[in-house]
Amino acid sequence: MPTVAWGGGEAEARDLESKYRTLLEQIPAIVYIWSISGGFEQMAEEYVSPQIEEVLGFHPDDWVENKRLWMERLHPDDRAEVLEETARSVDAGEPFMLEYRMVARDGRIVWLHDVASVLTRDDAGKATRYQGVQLDITARKDAEHAQRRSFEQLRLAHEQRRELLSRVVTTEEEERRRIAEGIHDHTLQDLFAVLTRLDAIGRDNPAFGELDDFGLLRSEISESIDRLRHLTFELHPRVMETDGLEAALRFLLDCSRRTPGAANYRLEYRLSSEPVARVSSIAYRITQEALTNARNHSGAARVTVSVEESDEGVLIAIEDDGRGFQTDTIVPASWEHIGLVSMRERAEAGGGWCRIESTPGNGTNVRCWLPDPGSVDDDEPRDDRRVTAPPTEMTSPGGDESRSQRERPPGPLSPRELEVAELLAIGHTNAEVASILHLSVRTIEHHRSRVFHKLGVRSRAGLVRSLQDRT
């Protein structure tokens, strides 16, 4: 242990140094001092507290005498990351903070939370000496991994449920199409034939045409044809295939206006490009269900449907000024609310969400968001931060090896990089990821840069799709 210089006499200095040593040896963590004058081959441990023997099974003297022991005992999966972060901290003259694994003398895997502050720097600002502590966090990491496994099981169950919902929605749309085509190609054609035959009979027999029952029969057939036309549109709006989502929604609102006591319906359509077919279909069905609910239950005088681009997807909002309801009383199994549940399930099947806001007397606002793969262009980065390949200096002791590593194509994600990528993909900010993983924001930005570079993506949306492709 280095001598501690204190003011006062020699006896007082020895006494204070003894107390300092006792204090260090009672701290439930490894305390260390190390210096570096060049690459990792010039790294030297100056002091390691006795706790290292309890945590890793090595005597402090072993650690000080063998300059490469620390690097040799780093877990193989963490070694590159730890050396990179060490090199970055030294070059920047910044404190070091990282969680990583080491292999103890008896082969145990030990997780350490390593935090070190800079004691001295050279004229260029590089750190030359650090003092730090290493906490054994193995128990906490084991608990986190167990929790992560549980979360992964829940995520897989959620994905399976969403896949099942997606198949149900797809099957329903195919069945709607089949029924609509059957009505259009057979039933409607038969009724048209009957109507044409009646018209021919009326022309050939003018007396029939003057009969009330004859005219009533013809009128009823015409009304049946109109109703079946409307039904086929509700089952499968062909206009969406030919003219797009906006035309289908306008036709849907026109049909709603024709009902007795109809509200004032308005469409605000702001999409600059047509969504992919699947998104258009789900958006149409959600709007159709919301309009049906507004017409049958709200008593609204005004209903506004808006469709716009939002967060690399499509946002649909259906707002009415009707009587509203208490949303916390929705019962999924209730027929009265089955349409609301259906909207949520359709949105989830499309990978999005649906939120319903309403209170008695204040109308209802249905907002649904659906991701639209057709709206994403990975060639245009959507993040303000510039994504570049991270520096590779001092990632290994030998300069030639470092150059060869820089020339290789990006490798697979390390366990830490995958951890960071998954947290970023579910929406956490760099600061939130740093807090969750107990790392610095600067370190997370470094990992983020490497993740984007290795996966070849330039936006969060690209990151999400890349991780989905890996599963």
DRENGUNU-901966 format. One record per residue (C-alpha): residue number from 1; chain; x, y, z. Coordinates in pm, whole numbers, plus 50000, padded with zeros to 5 digits. Layout:
BEGIN
{site NUM,"A",{X,Y,Z}}
...
***
This chain:
BEGIN
{site 1,"A",{50000,50000,50000}}
{site 2,"A",{50139,50345,49912}}
{site 3,"A",{50248,50563,50198}}
{site 4,"A",{49994,50825,50295}}
{site 5,"A",{50145,51169,50355}}
{site 6,"A",{49983,51355,50644}}
{site 7,"A",{50076,51674,50824}}
{site 8,"A",{50232,51646,51170}}
{site 9,"A",{50501,51428,51316}}
{site 10,"A",{50617,51085,51203}}
{site 11,"A",{50432,50904,51481}}
{site 12,"A",{50109,51083,51397}}
{site 13,"A",{50156,51000,51030}}
{site 14,"A",{50203,50629,51111}}
{site 15,"A",{49894,50635,51327}}
{site 16,"A",{49685,50799,51060}}
{site 17,"A",{49815,50560,50796}}
{site 18,"A",{49724,50266,51018}}
{site 19,"A",{49371,50400,51060}}
{site 20,"A",{49347,50461,50685}}
{site 21,"A",{49457,50103,50614}}
{site 22,"A",{49208,49967,50868}}
{site 23,"A",{48929,50172,50712}}
{site 24,"A",{49010,50043,50362}}
{site 25,"A",{49018,49684,50480}}
{site 26,"A",{48676,49717,50644}}
{site 27,"A",{48502,49853,50333}}
{site 28,"A",{48291,49573,50174}}
{site 29,"A",{48457,49628,49837}}
{site 30,"A",{48792,49596,49662}}
{site 31,"A",{48987,49923,49674}}
{site 32,"A",{49267,49966,49423}}
{site 33,"A",{49516,50212,49271}}
{site 34,"A",{49662,50155,48924}}
{site 35,"A",{49869,50356,48680}}
{site 36,"A",{49932,50349,48306}}
{site 37,"A",{50205,50520,48106}}
{site 38,"A",{50131,50390,47755}}
{site 39,"A",{49942,50087,47628}}
{site 40,"A",{49805,49814,47850}}
{site 41,"A",{50147,49653,47868}}
{site 42,"A",{50258,49952,48079}}
{site 43,"A",{49964,49917,48317}}
{site 44,"A",{50060,49852,48681}}
{site 45,"A",{49858,49778,48995}}
{site 46,"A",{50007,49986,49279}}
{site 47,"A",{49771,49875,49554}}
{site 48,"A",{49483,49627,49596}}
{site 49,"A",{49298,49584,49925}}
{site 50,"A",{49273,49242,50096}}
{site 51,"A",{48903,49206,49999}}
{site 52,"A",{49017,49080,49659}}
{site 53,"A",{49102,48746,49817}}
{site 54,"A",{48744,48703,49943}}
{site 55,"A",{48588,48814,49614}}
{site 56,"A",{48821,48662,49352}}
{site 57,"A",{49042,48425,49552}}
{site 58,"A",{49371,48602,49476}}
{site 59,"A",{49614,48744,49730}}
{site 60,"A",{49680,49119,49683}}
{site 61,"A",{50048,49048,49620}}
{site 62,"A",{49956,48823,49324}}
{site 63,"A",{49755,49106,49174}}
{site 64,"A",{50034,49363,49214}}
{site 65,"A",{50318,49137,49094}}
{site 66,"A",{50143,49005,48780}}
{site 67,"A",{50067,49309,48564}}
{site 68,"A",{49850,49109,48321}}
{site 69,"A",{49648,48919,48580}}
{site 70,"A",{49358,49166,48570}}
{site 71,"A",{49328,49137,48190}}
{site 72,"A",{49369,48759,48199}}
{site 73,"A",{49086,48715,48452}}
{site 74,"A",{48839,48929,48256}}
{site 75,"A",{48551,48720,48125}}
{site 76,"A",{48620,48640,47756}}
{site 77,"A",{48282,48782,47650}}
{site 78,"A",{48349,49112,47832}}
{site 79,"A",{48720,49155,47770}}
{site 80,"A",{48700,49361,47450}}
{site 81,"A",{48435,49591,47594}}
{site 82,"A",{48621,49648,47921}}
{site 83,"A",{48950,49721,47745}}
{site 84,"A",{48777,49956,47499}}
{site 85,"A",{48608,50151,47779}}
{site 86,"A",{48933,50161,47977}}
{site 87,"A",{49118,50296,47674}}
{site 88,"A",{48847,50553,47607}}
{site 89,"A",{48851,50673,47969}}
{site 90,"A",{49231,50700,47971}}
{site 91,"A",{49244,50891,47641}}
{site 92,"A",{48969,51129,47753}}
{site 93,"A",{49113,51168,48103}}
{site 94,"A",{48772,51079,48243}}
{site 95,"A",{48651,50864,48536}}
{site 96,"A",{48592,50497,48463}}
{site 97,"A",{48261,50323,48538}}
{site 98,"A",{48150,49983,48411}}
{site 99,"A",{47990,49657,48517}}
{site 100,"A",{48158,49342,48389}}
{site 101,"A",{48243,48984,48474}}
{site 102,"A",{48567,48833,48599}}
{site 103,"A",{48670,48471,48646}}
{site 104,"A",{48775,48396,49005}}
{site 105,"A",{49066,48165,49092}}
{site 106,"A",{48823,47874,49150}}
{site 107,"A",{48640,47934,48818}}
{site 108,"A",{48341,48122,48959}}
{site 109,"A",{48195,48402,48747}}
{site 110,"A",{48190,48724,48952}}
{site 111,"A",{48011,49043,48846}}
{site 112,"A",{48186,49365,48951}}
{site 113,"A",{48063,49723,48958}}
{site 114,"A",{48389,49910,48894}}
{site 115,"A",{48413,50286,48955}}
{site 116,"A",{48742,50476,48945}}
{site 117,"A",{48835,50845,48963}}
{site 118,"A",{49137,51006,48800}}
{site 119,"A",{49424,51093,49033}}
{site 120,"A",{49674,51234,48781}}
{site 121,"A",{49688,51328,48412}}
{site 122,"A",{49975,51395,48171}}
{site 123,"A",{50030,51716,47973}}
{site 124,"A",{49799,51590,47695}}
{site 125,"A",{49513,51540,47940}}
{site 126,"A",{49531,51160,47939}}
{site 127,"A",{49477,50984,48270}}
{site 128,"A",{49791,50828,48416}}
{site 129,"A",{49668,50713,48758}}
{site 130,"A",{49332,50592,48891}}
{site 131,"A",{49189,50509,49231}}
{site 132,"A",{48874,50303,49244}}
{site 133,"A",{48648,50050,49411}}
{site 134,"A",{48500,49725,49284}}
{site 135,"A",{48172,49602,49434}}
{site 136,"A",{48066,49239,49404}}
{site 137,"A",{47719,49260,49243}}
{site 138,"A",{47687,48894,49142}}
{site 139,"A",{47372,48838,49350}}
{site 140,"A",{47204,49143,49200}}
{site 141,"A",{47297,49038,48848}}
{site 142,"A",{47162,48687,48905}}
{site 143,"A",{46832,48840,49017}}
{site 144,"A",{46830,49072,48713}}
{site 145,"A",{46894,48783,48477}}
{site 146,"A",{46612,48582,48635}}
{site 147,"A",{46385,48884,48595}}
{site 148,"A",{46499,48927,48235}}
{site 149,"A",{46421,48563,48160}}
{site 150,"A",{46074,48611,48303}}
{site 151,"A",{46033,48926,48095}}
{site 152,"A",{46148,48739,47784}}
{site 153,"A",{45892,48466,47849}}
{site 154,"A",{45622,48731,47883}}
{site 155,"A",{45746,48900,47567}}
{site 156,"A",{45732,48572,47375}}
{site 157,"A",{45382,48506,47508}}
{site 158,"A",{45280,48856,47399}}
{site 159,"A",{45432,48799,47053}}
{site 160,"A",{45249,48469,47022}}
{site 161,"A",{44924,48636,47123}}
{site 162,"A",{44982,48915,46872}}
{site 163,"A",{45063,48662,46600}}
{site 164,"A",{44741,48476,46682}}
{site 165,"A",{44545,48802,46669}}
{site 166,"A",{44709,48884,46338}}
{site 167,"A",{44606,48550,46194}}
{site 168,"A",{44252,48596,46323}}
{site 169,"A",{44230,48941,46163}}
{site 170,"A",{44375,48810,45835}}
{site 171,"A",{44136,48516,45834}}
{site 172,"A",{43843,48746,45909}}
{site 173,"A",{43936,48977,45620}}
{site 174,"A",{43967,48682,45383}}
{site 175,"A",{43628,48553,45495}}
{site 176,"A",{43473,48898,45452}}
{site 177,"A",{43617,48916,45101}}
{site 178,"A",{43482,48571,45015}}
{site 179,"A",{43132,48655,45140}}
{site 180,"A",{43130,48997,44968}}
{site 181,"A",{43241,48845,44638}}
{site 182,"A",{42976,48574,44674}}
{site 183,"A",{42704,48834,44731}}
{site 184,"A",{42830,49052,44446}}
{site 185,"A",{42887,48775,44192}}
{site 186,"A",{42578,48567,44266}}
{site 187,"A",{42306,48718,44485}}
{site 188,"A",{42325,49070,44339}}
{site 189,"A",{42344,48938,43983}}
{site 190,"A",{42038,48719,44044}}
{site 191,"A",{41844,49015,44184}}
{site 192,"A",{41950,49231,43889}}
{site 193,"A",{41821,48954,43660}}
{site 194,"A",{41489,48946,43846}}
{site 195,"A",{41459,49326,43827}}
{site 196,"A",{41541,49321,43454}}
{site 197,"A",{41279,49047,43401}}
{site 198,"A",{41017,49249,43590}}
{site 199,"A",{41093,49554,43376}}
{site 200,"A",{41048,49340,43064}}
{site 201,"A",{40717,49204,43194}}
{site 202,"A",{40601,49560,43269}}
{site 203,"A",{40685,49671,42917}}
{site 204,"A",{40516,49369,42759}}
{site 205,"A",{40213,49393,42989}}
{site 206,"A",{40139,49762,43064}}
{site 207,"A",{39848,49657,43285}}
{site 208,"A",{40091,49487,43526}}
{site 209,"A",{40295,49803,43547}}
{site 210,"A",{39995,49991,43675}}
{site 211,"A",{39932,49747,43963}}
{site 212,"A",{40038,49872,44309}}
{site 213,"A",{40171,49530,44408}}
{site 214,"A",{40383,49515,44094}}
{site 215,"A",{40537,49856,44165}}
{site 216,"A",{40588,49766,44532}}
{site 217,"A",{40761,49441,44436}}
{site 218,"A",{40997,49623,44202}}
{site 219,"A",{41072,49887,44470}}
{site 220,"A",{41149,49624,44734}}
{site 221,"A",{41389,49444,44500}}
{site 222,"A",{41567,49773,44423}}
{site 223,"A",{41598,49849,44794}}
{site 224,"A",{41735,49498,44855}}
{site 225,"A",{41995,49557,44585}}
{site 226,"A",{42100,49886,44750}}
{site 227,"A",{42123,49723,45094}}
{site 228,"A",{42329,49435,44959}}
{site 229,"A",{42560,49680,44781}}
{site 230,"A",{42611,49860,45111}}
{site 231,"A",{42668,49527,45287}}
{site 232,"A",{42931,49418,45035}}
{site 233,"A",{43111,49749,45086}}
{site 234,"A",{43109,49703,45462}}
{site 235,"A",{43234,49348,45425}}
{site 236,"A",{43505,49434,45173}}
{site 237,"A",{43552,49789,45037}}
{site 238,"A",{43690,49728,44688}}
{site 239,"A",{43736,50102,44648}}
{site 240,"A",{44030,50081,44893}}
{site 241,"A",{44211,49845,44656}}
{site 242,"A",{44155,50071,44355}}
{site 243,"A",{44154,50425,44498}}
{site 244,"A",{44319,50392,44840}}
{site 245,"A",{44238,50445,45206}}
{site 246,"A",{44118,50804,45175}}
{site 247,"A",{43854,50713,44913}}
{site 248,"A",{43734,50421,45127}}
{site 249,"A",{43701,50641,45436}}
{site 250,"A",{43514,50912,45243}}
{site 251,"A",{43272,50653,45109}}
{site 252,"A",{43229,50514,45463}}
{site 253,"A",{43143,50861,45597}}
{site 254,"A",{42904,50921,45305}}
{site 255,"A",{42720,50601,45398}}
{site 256,"A",{42704,50714,45763}}
{site 257,"A",{42552,51048,45656}}
{site 258,"A",{42263,50868,45486}}
{site 259,"A",{42133,50713,45809}}
{site 260,"A",{41830,50879,45978}}
{site 261,"A",{41932,51154,46221}}
{site 262,"A",{42294,51130,46110}}
{site 263,"A",{42558,51347,46273}}
{site 264,"A",{42781,51591,46088}}
{site 265,"A",{43073,51376,45970}}
{site 266,"A",{43407,51528,45870}}
{site 267,"A",{43729,51367,45743}}
{site 268,"A",{44071,51528,45787}}
{site 269,"A",{44314,51320,45582}}
{site 270,"A",{44680,51429,45597}}
{site 271,"A",{44881,51131,45474}}
{site 272,"A",{45131,51218,45201}}
{site 273,"A",{45157,50859,45077}}
{site 274,"A",{44938,50550,45075}}
{site 275,"A",{44999,50311,45369}}
{site 276,"A",{45075,49946,45299}}
{site 277,"A",{44764,49734,45239}}
{site 278,"A",{44765,49570,45581}}
{site 279,"A",{44781,49904,45763}}
{site 280,"A",{44506,50049,45544}}
{site 281,"A",{44282,49752,45616}}
{site 282,"A",{44327,49775,45994}}
{site 283,"A",{44285,50154,45992}}
{site 284,"A",{43963,50120,45793}}
{site 285,"A",{43818,49853,46024}}
{site 286,"A",{43901,50053,46338}}
{site 287,"A",{43737,50364,46189}}
{site 288,"A",{43435,50160,46081}}
{site 289,"A",{43391,50018,46432}}
{site 290,"A",{43434,50359,46596}}
{site 291,"A",{43175,50517,46365}}
{site 292,"A",{42931,50234,46438}}
{site 293,"A",{42974,50290,46811}}
{site 294,"A",{42930,50666,46770}}
{site 295,"A",{42618,50618,46559}}
{site 296,"A",{42455,50356,46784}}
{site 297,"A",{42552,50473,47133}}
{site 298,"A",{42684,50830,47150}}
{site 299,"A",{42399,51047,47020}}
{site 300,"A",{42669,51276,46878}}
{site 301,"A",{42595,51576,46658}}
{site 302,"A",{42952,51596,46528}}
{site 303,"A",{43204,51324,46444}}
{site 304,"A",{43554,51401,46314}}
{site 305,"A",{43789,51142,46166}}
{site 306,"A",{44152,51245,46125}}
{site 307,"A",{44435,51043,45970}}
{site 308,"A",{44794,51165,45980}}
{site 309,"A",{45155,51054,45983}}
{site 310,"A",{45308,51006,46327}}
{site 311,"A",{45630,50845,46450}}
{site 312,"A",{45691,50639,46133}}
{site 313,"A",{45333,50516,46128}}
{site 314,"A",{44970,50619,46089}}
{site 315,"A",{44766,50785,46364}}
{site 316,"A",{44387,50757,46339}}
{site 317,"A",{44164,50966,46566}}
{site 318,"A",{43783,50947,46579}}
{site 319,"A",{43632,51215,46802}}
{site 320,"A",{43265,51280,46878}}
{site 321,"A",{43072,51521,47099}}
{site 322,"A",{42827,51259,47223}}
{site 323,"A",{42722,51153,47569}}
{site 324,"A",{43047,50968,47649}}
{site 325,"A",{43091,50690,47904}}
{site 326,"A",{43307,50574,48192}}
{site 327,"A",{43602,50393,48038}}
{site 328,"A",{43701,50209,48357}}
{site 329,"A",{43372,50019,48350}}
{site 330,"A",{43441,49849,48015}}
{site 331,"A",{43386,49474,48046}}
{site 332,"A",{43566,49283,47765}}
{site 333,"A",{43302,49008,47757}}
{site 334,"A",{43015,49256,47736}}
{site 335,"A",{42841,49279,47398}}
{site 336,"A",{42793,49651,47458}}
{site 337,"A",{43170,49705,47457}}
{site 338,"A",{43286,49429,47224}}
{site 339,"A",{43352,49687,46950}}
{site 340,"A",{43594,49879,47175}}
{site 341,"A",{43780,49558,47257}}
{site 342,"A",{43787,49469,46886}}
{site 343,"A",{43952,49802,46801}}
{site 344,"A",{44226,49746,47058}}
{site 345,"A",{44289,49391,46940}}
{site 346,"A",{44310,49498,46576}}
{site 347,"A",{44562,49770,46663}}
{site 348,"A",{44771,49527,46868}}
{site 349,"A",{44756,49272,46584}}
{site 350,"A",{44909,49540,46362}}
{site 351,"A",{45187,49610,46613}}
{site 352,"A",{45030,49936,46734}}
{site 353,"A",{44804,50061,47010}}
{site 354,"A",{44455,50196,47062}}
{site 355,"A",{44349,50433,47343}}
{site 356,"A",{43996,50535,47423}}
{site 357,"A",{43935,50854,47621}}
{site 358,"A",{43586,50936,47736}}
{site 359,"A",{43390,51070,48032}}
{site 360,"A",{43014,51100,48073}}
{site 361,"A",{42887,51414,47902}}
{site 362,"A",{43217,51497,47729}}
{site 363,"A",{43217,51280,47419}}
{site 364,"A",{43465,51013,47315}}
{site 365,"A",{43808,51026,47154}}
{site 366,"A",{43948,50708,46999}}
{site 367,"A",{44318,50728,46906}}
{site 368,"A",{44498,50440,46736}}
{site 369,"A",{44852,50424,46603}}
{site 370,"A",{44980,50165,46354}}
{site 371,"A",{45342,50128,46240}}
{site 372,"A",{45371,50161,45863}}
{site 373,"A",{45679,49990,45711}}
{site 374,"A",{45620,50184,45391}}
{site 375,"A",{45683,50517,45566}}
{site 376,"A",{46034,50435,45690}}
{site 377,"A",{46343,50523,45492}}
{site 378,"A",{46656,50398,45662}}
{site 379,"A",{46872,50606,45429}}
{site 380,"A",{46748,50915,45612}}
{site 381,"A",{46855,50910,45979}}
{site 382,"A",{46583,51030,46214}}
{site 383,"A",{46809,51072,46515}}
{site 384,"A",{46982,51402,46581}}
{site 385,"A",{47301,51227,46687}}
{site 386,"A",{47539,51136,46407}}
{site 387,"A",{47606,50761,46401}}
{site 388,"A",{47966,50672,46327}}
{site 389,"A",{48190,50376,46378}}
{site 390,"A",{48355,50404,46722}}
{site 391,"A",{48730,50453,46757}}
{site 392,"A",{48932,50140,46808}}
{site 393,"A",{49251,50282,46957}}
{site 394,"A",{49399,50087,47247}}
{site 395,"A",{49146,49805,47213}}
{site 396,"A",{49441,49567,47239}}
{site 397,"A",{49801,49600,47356}}
{site 398,"A",{49955,49546,47009}}
{site 399,"A",{49923,49815,46743}}
{site 400,"A",{49929,49564,46451}}
{site 401,"A",{49645,49363,46603}}
{site 402,"A",{49443,49684,46648}}
{site 403,"A",{49486,49771,46279}}
{site 404,"A",{49376,49424,46169}}
{site 405,"A",{49069,49446,46390}}
{site 406,"A",{48975,49779,46233}}
{site 407,"A",{48990,49622,45886}}
{site 408,"A",{48752,49336,45976}}
{site 409,"A",{48376,49363,45916}}
{site 410,"A",{48164,49442,46223}}
{site 411,"A",{48121,49138,46447}}
{site 412,"A",{47817,49021,46643}}
{site 413,"A",{47678,49225,46931}}
{site 414,"A",{47841,49165,47266}}
{site 415,"A",{47611,49076,47560}}
{site 416,"A",{47634,49436,47683}}
{site 417,"A",{47561,49580,47338}}
{site 418,"A",{47260,49351,47301}}
{site 419,"A",{47139,49464,47644}}
{site 420,"A",{47170,49830,47540}}
{site 421,"A",{47007,49763,47202}}
{site 422,"A",{46703,49595,47358}}
{site 423,"A",{46649,49883,47602}}
{site 424,"A",{46681,50140,47323}}
{site 425,"A",{46441,49940,47104}}
{site 426,"A",{46161,49953,47362}}
{site 427,"A",{46188,50331,47381}}
{site 428,"A",{46432,50417,47664}}
{site 429,"A",{46649,50726,47625}}
{site 430,"A",{47028,50712,47662}}
{site 431,"A",{46997,50857,48013}}
{site 432,"A",{46736,50598,48113}}
{site 433,"A",{46949,50312,47978}}
{site 434,"A",{47248,50450,48169}}
{site 435,"A",{47043,50455,48490}}
{site 436,"A",{46907,50102,48438}}
{site 437,"A",{47250,49953,48365}}
{site 438,"A",{47438,50172,48616}}
{site 439,"A",{47666,50314,48348}}
{site 440,"A",{47755,50665,48236}}
{site 441,"A",{47557,50833,47959}}
{site 442,"A",{47883,50871,47765}}
{site 443,"A",{47933,50494,47782}}
{site 444,"A",{47578,50428,47658}}
{site 445,"A",{47634,50667,47366}}
{site 446,"A",{47948,50471,47284}}
{site 447,"A",{47758,50139,47294}}
{site 448,"A",{47473,50288,47091}}
{site 449,"A",{47717,50395,46821}}
{site 450,"A",{47869,50048,46803}}
{site 451,"A",{47525,49879,46795}}
{site 452,"A",{47405,50097,46505}}
{site 453,"A",{47734,50038,46321}}
{site 454,"A",{47729,49660,46367}}
{site 455,"A",{47363,49623,46269}}
{site 456,"A",{47396,49865,45978}}
{site 457,"A",{47101,50081,46085}}
{site 458,"A",{47059,50456,46120}}
{site 459,"A",{46736,50496,46315}}
{site 460,"A",{46550,50343,46609}}
{site 461,"A",{46295,50198,46367}}
{site 462,"A",{46576,50021,46185}}
{site 463,"A",{46710,49895,46518}}
{site 464,"A",{46369,49752,46613}}
{site 465,"A",{46333,49571,46280}}
{site 466,"A",{46689,49439,46296}}
{site 467,"A",{46633,49293,46644}}
{site 468,"A",{46301,49140,46533}}
{site 469,"A",{46478,48976,46237}}
{site 470,"A",{46732,48821,46478}}
{site 471,"A",{46458,48649,46686}}
***
